[in-house]
């Protein structure tokens, strides 16, 4: 598993927590930060998945 996938999952979790706290407390800024962290995490996970796929394709040809 690529390190970007791991970091992405962490960012998604962090974002979910921030977003939830922001919603509970009515803090729009914290909620928005949470949404951004979640989006960043999704992109990181996708990049990591692409790297894993590329590695597997290279390994299969070898």
C-alpha positions, 0 to 999 in steps of 0.5 A: 500500500502506498504511503499516499493512501495511508496519509489520505485516509488519515486526512479524511478521518481528520477532516471528518472529525473537524467537520463534525465538531464544526457542525456541533459547535456552529463553527463554519470555519472549522466545518469548512476546514474539515471538508477541505481536509476530507477532499484532500484526503480523497485526492491523496488516496486516489493518487496512492491507488494509482501508484499502487496500480502502476507498480502492480502493472510493472511487477506483472510485466517483469 
